[in-house]
């Protein structure tokens, strides 16, 4: 099996995994995506020209899939950032609720100018 065909099949699996993000199970899908990206990265070094007509068509299809994969991974990253920010806000608001006077500034030092 040629390295282009192997890379094409891994890219297809990667595309299917990224499309499964809407179903849930984000952690397992992220692990799968990382594994597939590592496999594909090792294969990309072994792809050398000249390419046949079929391999060129597979390459064009992989480029289109890569654009879709990139868009969905960027959306995933923003979703994770939003979740992390929400968690931080929840934590700080819960702490403010339990101890509301912790963040008050006490700035009232008496200075006697008369001696």
FIRO-462512 format. One line per field, with one value per atom (N, C-alpha, C): residue number from 1; residue in one letter; atom name; x, y, z. Coordinates in Angstrom, 1 decimal. Layout:
% residues N
k	[NUM_...]
r	[A_...]
a	[CA_...]
x	[X_...]
y	[Y_...]
z	[Z_...]
***
This chain:
% residues 115
k	[1_1_1_2_2_2_3_3_3_4_4_4_5_5_5_6_6_6_7_7_7_8_8_8_9_9_9_10_10_10_11_11_11_12_12_12_13_13_13_14_14_14_15_15_15_16_16_16_17_17_17_18_18_18_19_19_19_20_20_20_21_21_21_22_22_22_23_23_23_24_24_24_25_25_25_26_26_26_27_27_27_28_28_28_29_29_29_30_30_30_31_31_31_32_32_32_33_33_33_34_34_34_35_35_35_36_36_36_37_37_37_38_38_38_39_39_39_40_40_40_41_41_41_42_42_42_43_43_43_44_44_44_45_45_45_46_46_46_47_47_47_48_48_48_49_49_49_50_50_50_51_51_51_52_52_52_53_53_53_54_54_54_55_55_55_56_56_56_57_57_57_58_58_58_59_59_59_60_60_60_61_61_61_62_62_62_63_63_63_64_64_64_65_65_65_66_66_66_67_67_67_68_68_68_69_69_69_70_70_70_71_71_71_72_72_72_73_73_73_74_74_74_75_75_75_76_76_76_77_77_77_78_78_78_79_79_79_80_80_80_81_81_81_82_82_82_83_83_83_84_84_84_85_85_85_86_86_86_87_87_87_88_88_88_89_89_89_90_90_90_91_91_91_92_92_92_93_93_93_94_94_94_95_95_95_96_96_96_97_97_97_98_98_98_99_99_99_100_100_100_101_101_101_102_102_102_103_103_103_104_104_104_105_105_105_106_106_106_107_107_107_108_108_108_109_109_109_110_110_110_111_111_111_112_112_112_113_113_113_114_114_114_115_115_115]
r	[X_X_X_X_X_X_X_X_X_X_X_X_X_X_X_X_X_X_X_X_X_X_X_X_X_X_X_X_X_X_X_X_X_X_X_X_X_X_X_X_X_X_X_X_X_X_X_X_X_X_X_X_X_X_X_X_X_X_X_X_X_X_X_X_X_X_X_X_X_X_X_X_X_X_X_X_X_X_X_X_X_X_X_X_X_X_X_X_X_X_X_X_X_X_X_X_X_X_X_X_X_X_X_X_X_X_X_X_X_X_X_X_X_X_X_X_X_X_X_X_X_X_X_X_X_X_X_X_X_X_X_X_X_X_X_X_X_X_X_X_X_X_X_X_X_X_X_X_X_X_X_X_X_X_X_X_X_X_X_X_X_X_X_X_X_X_X_X_X_X_X_X_X_X_X_X_X_X_X_X_X_X_X_X_X_X_X_X_X_X_X_X_X_X_X_X_X_X_X_X_X_X_X_X_X_X_X_X_X_X_X_X_X_X_X_X_X_X_X_X_X_X_X_X_X_X_X_X_X_X_X_X_X_X_X_X_X_X_X_X_X_X_X_X_X_X_X_X_X_X_X_X_X_X_X_X_X_X_X_X_X_X_X_X_X_X_X_X_X_X_X_X_X_X_X_X_X_X_X_X_X_X_X_X_X_X_X_X_X_X_X_X_X_X_X_X_X_X_X_X_X_X_X_X_X_X_X_X_X_X_X_X_X_X_X_X_X_X_X_X_X_X_X_X_X_X_X_X_X_X_X_X_X_X_X_X_X_X_X_X_X_X_X_X_X]
a	[N_CA_C_N_CA_C_N_CA_C_N_CA_C_N_CA_C_N_CA_C_N_CA_C_N_CA_C_N_CA_C_N_CA_C_N_CA_C_N_CA_C_N_CA_C_N_CA_C_N_CA_C_N_CA_C_N_CA_C_N_CA_C_N_CA_C_N_CA_C_N_CA_C_N_CA_C_N_CA_C_N_CA_C_N_CA_C_N_CA_C_N_CA_C_N_CA_C_N_CA_C_N_CA_C_N_CA_C_N_CA_C_N_CA_C_N_CA_C_N_CA_C_N_CA_C_N_CA_C_N_CA_C_N_CA_C_N_CA_C_N_CA_C_N_CA_C_N_CA_C_N_CA_C_N_CA_C_N_CA_C_N_CA_C_N_CA_C_N_CA_C_N_CA_C_N_CA_C_N_CA_C_N_CA_C_N_CA_C_N_CA_C_N_CA_C_N_CA_C_N_CA_C_N_CA_C_N_CA_C_N_CA_C_N_CA_C_N_CA_C_N_CA_C_N_CA_C_N_CA_C_N_CA_C_N_CA_C_N_CA_C_N_CA_C_N_CA_C_N_CA_C_N_CA_C_N_CA_C_N_CA_C_N_CA_C_N_CA_C_N_CA_C_N_CA_C_N_CA_C_N_CA_C_N_CA_C_N_CA_C_N_CA_C_N_CA_C_N_CA_C_N_CA_C_N_CA_C_N_CA_C_N_CA_C_N_CA_C_N_CA_C_N_CA_C_N_CA_C_N_CA_C_N_CA_C_N_CA_C_N_CA_C_N_CA_C_N_CA_C_N_CA_C_N_CA_C_N_CA_C_N_CA_C_N_CA_C_N_CA_C_N_CA_C_N_CA_C_N_CA_C_N_CA_C_N_CA_C_N_CA_C_N_CA_C_N_CA_C_N_CA_C]
x	[0.8_0.0_0.9_0.6_1.5_1.2_2.2_2.1_1.1_0.8_-0.3_-1.6_-1.8_-3.1_-3.3_-2.2_-2.2_-2.6_-1.9_-2.2_-3.6_-4.1_-5.5_-6.5_-6.2_-7.1_-7.1_-5.9_-5.7_-6.4_-6.3_-7.0_-8.5_-9.0_-10.5_-10.9_-10.1_-10.4_-10.4_-9.5_-9.4_-10.6_-11.0_-12.2_-13.4_-13.6_-14.7_-14.7_-13.5_-13.4_-13.8_-13.3_-13.6_-15.1_-15.7_-17.2_-17.9_-17.4_-18.0_-18.0_-17.4_-17.3_-18.6_-19.6_-20.9_-21.7_-21.3_-21.9_-21.6_-20.5_-20.0_-18.8_-18.4_-17.2_-15.9_-15.8_-14.8_-13.4_-13.2_-11.8_-11.3_-12.2_-11.8_-11.6_-12.4_-12.2_-10.9_-10.5_-9.3_-8.1_-8.2_-7.1_-7.0_-8.1_-8.1_-7.5_-7.9_-7.3_-5.8_-5.4_-3.9_-3.2_-3.7_-3.0_-3.0_-4.1_-4.2_-3.3_-3.2_-2.3_-0.8_-0.5_0.9_1.2_0.3_0.5_0.6_-0.2_-0.2_1.1_1.6_2.8_4.0_4.1_5.2_5.1_3.8_3.7_4.0_3.8_4.0_5.5_6.4_7.8_8.2_7.4_7.7_7.1_6.3_5.6_6.6_6.9_7.9_7.3_7.5_7.1_7.9_7.6_6.5_5.2_4.1_2.8_2.0_1.3_0.4_-0.9_-1.7_-2.9_-3.9_-4.0_-4.8_-4.3_-3.0_-2.4_-2.6_-2.6_-2.8_-4.3_-5.2_-6.6_-6.8_-6.2_-6.2_-5.6_-4.6_-3.9_-4.9_-5.6_-6.5_-7.6_-8.1_-9.2_-8.7_-7.5_-6.9_-6.8_-6.4_-6.3_-7.7_-8.7_-10.1_-10.5_-10.2_-10.5_-9.7_-8.5_-7.6_-8.2_-8.8_-9.4_-10.6_-11.4_-12.6_-12.1_-11.1_-10.5_-10.0_-9.3_-8.7_-9.8_-10.9_-12.0_-12.6_-12.8_-13.5_-12.6_-11.3_-10.4_-10.3_-10.3_-10.3_-11.6_-12.7_-14.0_-13.9_-13.3_-13.1_-12.2_-11.1_-10.2_-10.9_-11.8_-12.5_-13.5_-14.1_-15.1_-14.4_-13.2_-12.5_-12.1_-11.6_-11.2_-12.4_-13.6_-14.8_-15.2_-15.1_-15.3_-14.4_-13.1_-12.1_-12.4_-12.7_-13.0_-14.3_-15.3_-16.5_-16.2_-15.3_-15.0_-14.2_-13.4_-12.6_-13.6_-14.5_-15.5_-16.4_-16.8_-17.6_-16.8_-15.6_-14.8_-14.6_-14.3_-14.2_-15.5_-16.6_-17.9_-18.3_-18.0_-18.3_-17.5_-16.2_-15.4_-15.8_-16.3_-16.8_-18.1_-18.9_-20.1_-19.8_-18.9_-18.6_-17.9_-17.0_-16.3_-16.4_-17.5_-17.7_-16.8_-16.3_-15.5_-14.0_-13.6_-12.2_-11.5_-12.1_-11.5_-11.6_-12.2_-12.3_-10.9_-10.7_-9.5_-9.7_-8.8_-8.8_-7.7_-8.1_-7.2_-7.6_-7.3_-7.7_-6.6_-5.4_-4.4_-4.5_-4.6_-4.7_-3.3_-3.2_-1.9_-2.1_-1.4_-1.5_-0.4_-0.8_0.1_0.6_-0.2_0.2_1.1_2.1_3.0_3.3]
y	[-1.2_0.0_1.2_2.2_3.4_4.3_5.1_6.0_7.1_7.5_8.4_7.8_6.6_5.9_5.7_5.3_5.2_6.6_7.6_8.9_9.4_9.0_9.3_8.6_7.3_6.6_7.2_7.6_8.2_9.5_10.3_11.6_11.4_10.4_10.1_9.7_8.9_8.5_9.8_10.6_11.9_12.8_12.8_13.6_13.1_11.8_11.1_11.3_11.3_11.5_12.9_13.9_15.3_15.6_14.9_15.1_14.5_13.5_12.9_13.8_15.0_15.8_16.2_16.4_16.9_15.8_14.5_13.5_13.4_14.0_13.9_13.1_12.9_12.1_12.8_14.1_14.9_14.4_13.9_13.4_12.3_11.3_10.1_10.5_11.5_11.9_12.7_13.5_14.2_13.2_12.2_11.2_10.5_10.2_9.6_10.5_11.8_12.8_12.9_13.0_13.1_11.9_10.7_9.5_9.5_9.8_9.9_10.9_12.1_13.1_12.7_12.0_11.5_10.5_9.6_8.6_9.3_10.2_10.9_11.7_12.3_13.1_12.2_11.0_10.1_9.7_9.5_9.2_10.3_11.5_12.7_12.8_12.3_12.4_11.4_10.3_9.3_9.5_10.5_10.8_11.5_10.9_11.6_11.6_12.6_12.7_11.7_11.4_11.8_11.0_11.7_11.1_10.7_9.6_9.2_10.1_9.9_10.7_10.4_9.2_8.8_9.4_9.4_10.0_11.5_12.1_13.6_13.9_13.0_13.2_13.0_12.0_11.7_12.9_13.4_14.6_15.8_16.1_17.2_17.0_15.7_15.4_15.6_15.2_15.3_16.8_17.6_19.1_19.7_19.3_19.7_19.3_18.0_17.5_18.2_18.5_19.2_20.6_21.3_22.6_22.4_21.4_21.1_20.7_19.8_19.4_20.6_21.5_22.6_23.5_23.7_24.5_23.9_22.6_22.0_21.9_21.8_21.8_23.1_24.2_25.6_25.8_25.3_25.4_24.6_23.5_22.7_23.4_24.1_24.8_26.0_26.7_27.8_27.3_26.2_25.6_25.2_24.6_24.3_25.5_26.6_27.8_28.4_28.4_28.9_28.1_26.8_26.0_26.3_26.5_26.8_28.1_29.1_30.5_30.4_29.7_29.5_28.9_27.9_27.2_28.1_29.0_29.9_31.0_31.4_32.4_31.8_30.5_29.8_29.7_29.4_29.2_30.5_31.6_32.9_33.4_33.2_33.7_32.9_31.6_30.8_31.2_31.6_32.0_33.4_34.3_35.6_35.4_34.4_34.1_33.6_32.7_32.2_33.2_34.1_35.1_36.4_37.2_38.4_39.5_39.5_40.7_40.4_39.4_39.1_40.1_40.6_41.5_43.0_43.3_44.7_45.3_46.6_47.3_48.1_47.9_48.7_49.8_51.0_52.0_53.2_53.1_54.2_54.3_54.6_54.8_56.2_56.4_57.7_58.3_59.5_60.2_61.5_61.6_62.8_63.8_64.9_65.9_66.8_66.9_67.8_67.0_67.7_67.1_68.0]
z	[0.0_0.0_0.0_-0.9_-1.0_0.2_0.5_1.6_1.4_0.2_-0.1_0.3_-0.1_0.2_1.7_2.4_3.9_4.5_4.0_4.6_4.3_3.1_2.8_3.8_4.1_5.0_6.4_6.8_8.2_8.2_7.1_7.1_7.1_6.4_6.4_7.9_8.6_9.9_10.8_10.6_11.4_11.1_9.9_9.6_10.2_10.2_10.9_12.4_13.0_14.4_14.8_14.0_14.3_14.1_13.1_12.9_14.1_14.8_16.0_17.2_17.1_18.3_18.8_17.9_18.4_19.2_19.0_19.8_21.2_21.6_23.0_23.2_24.4_24.7_24.2_24.6_24.0_24.3_25.5_25.9_25.0_24.8_24.0_22.6_22.1_20.7_20.5_21.6_21.5_21.5_22.3_22.3_20.9_20.3_19.0_18.0_18.0_17.1_17.3_18.5_18.7_18.2_18.4_17.9_16.4_15.7_14.3_13.7_14.3_13.9_13.9_15.0_15.1_14.1_13.8_12.7_11.4_11.1_9.8_9.7_10.8_10.7_10.3_10.8_10.5_9.0_8.5_7.1_6.1_6.5_5.6_5.2_6.1_5.7_4.6_4.5_3.5_2.2_2.0_0.7_-0.1_-1.3_-2.2_-3.6_-4.4_-5.8_-6.6_-7.8_-8.6_-8.2_-8.4_-8.1_-9.3_-9.2_-10.3_-10.2_-11.2_-11.3_-10.2_-9.8_-8.7_-7.4_-7.2_-6.0_-5.9_-7.1_-7.1_-6.7_-7.2_-6.8_-5.3_-4.8_-3.3_-2.5_-3.0_-2.4_-2.3_-3.4_-3.5_-2.5_-2.4_-1.5_0.0_0.2_1.6_1.9_1.0_1.3_1.7_1.0_1.3_2.7_3.0_4.3_5.4_5.1_6.1_6.5_5.5_5.8_6.7_6.5_7.3_8.7_8.8_10.1_10.9_10.2_10.9_11.5_10.7_11.2_12.4_12.4_13.5_14.7_14.5_15.7_16.3_15.5_16.0_16.9_16.4_17.1_18.5_18.4_19.6_20.6_20.1_21.0_21.7_20.9_21.5_22.5_22.2_23.2_24.5_24.4_25.6_26.4_25.7_26.4_27.1_26.4_27.0_28.3_28.2_29.4_30.5_30.2_31.2_31.9_31.1_31.6_32.5_32.1_32.9_34.2_34.2_35.4_36.4_35.8_36.7_37.2_36.5_37.0_38.0_37.9_38.9_40.2_40.1_41.2_42.0_41.3_41.9_42.5_41.8_42.4_43.6_43.6_44.8_46.0_45.7_46.8_47.3_46.4_46.9_47.7_47.3_48.0_49.4_49.6_50.9_51.8_51.3_52.0_51.3_51.5_50.7_51.1_52.3_52.8_52.6_51.9_51.8_50.9_49.8_48.9_49.2_50.3_50.7_51.1_50.7_51.0_52.3_53.2_54.4_54.4_53.9_53.8_54.6_55.9_56.8_57.9_57.5_58.5_59.0_60.3_60.9_61.0_60.5_60.5_61.3_62.4_63.3_62.9_62.3_61.9_63.0_64.1_65.2_66.1_66.6_67.6_68.7]
***
